[in-house]
Amino acid sequence: RYPEIIDELRVPYRRIPIFKVKDLNDIKLFTDVMKDKNPDNIILFRGQNKLYLIDRPKEEKDWLFGDENVKEPSFLPSFLRPNQKFAYTTLCSSWHQLASILLNDLNHDNNDVIPPYLRSMEEFHTFALGIAQHYGLPSVGIDLTDNLETALWFAINYLKVGSGTTTCEVIGEEAKDATIYVFRCDKRAIFKYNFGLEKFAGNHRPLAQNAWFHHGGWGLARNQIALQLMCGFRVNQSWNETLPSNYYNTLFPSMDDDYFLDFLIKMQAWFEGSKVGELLKGLYY
């Protein structure tokens, strides 16, 4: 039996229900069914405490959906958000450069034992962009997770970034749109951090967050991840009690424990005054 539907979003050809449930166990029960029914896809989650909508004229909504009051969700990557001033080619070349230096440093610090093919593999492009995405730097993708607790944390916490350093705060009662979104992802459009680099670098943010990277934010279909949205589960501040204490420290390892973060902070100073340096100003920790 399905839980109560308390809201609805619309994407082309489909209605997206937003459910009311009691706890994460309820969500797990339903998402386990989704996994069984969709063996050719990967079921992933994203937590958001705000609902972002595509801004269309009412007349256009009526043409597309037959209702001028529908809510069409927007999951645009950071590269496409307001005040973003860098071109796609600049982002790609910059993150490739940084990822190459990162692997060189990691290899050097581990006596040249990391396989050299890592830089030549076809997934290197998304590896580089995904690293950027998870450290607060602009990319053409969206970060997802296969861990419900991680998705819940992001749904019920605000990240406050200021001059690099970051604090967090649990949402208040006025936050009515906090939701865990569930996506049925095409395997060709997602990428998981499973290169075993933790053997050399220890813990790092993508690993700590059970991170996946959906690289569908480029071209003419920049909101294509919305087409893979299945449903959402509404949450609120009271759900914070179900998370482990100090969960922020689990999801965001310090620079002493996170080789990637320590590397990127050093790169800020190294590339200061350059275009890469401008991009690195968005780094948060």
Secondary structure, DSSP 4 states (H G I P E B T S, - for coil): ---EEEEEEEETTEEEEEEE-SSHHHHHHHHHHHHHH-TTEEEEEEEESS--B----HHHHHHHHS-TT---B----GGGSTT----HHHHHHHHHHHHHHHHHHHHHHTTT-S-GGGGGSTTHHHHHHHHHHHTT---SSEEEES-HHHHHHHHHEEEEEETTEEEEEE--TT----EEEEEEEEGGGEEE--S-THHHH---HHHHTTEEEE---STT-TTGGGGGEEEEEE--GGGGGGSPTTHHHHHS--TTT-HHHHHHHHHHHHTTTSHHHHHHTT---
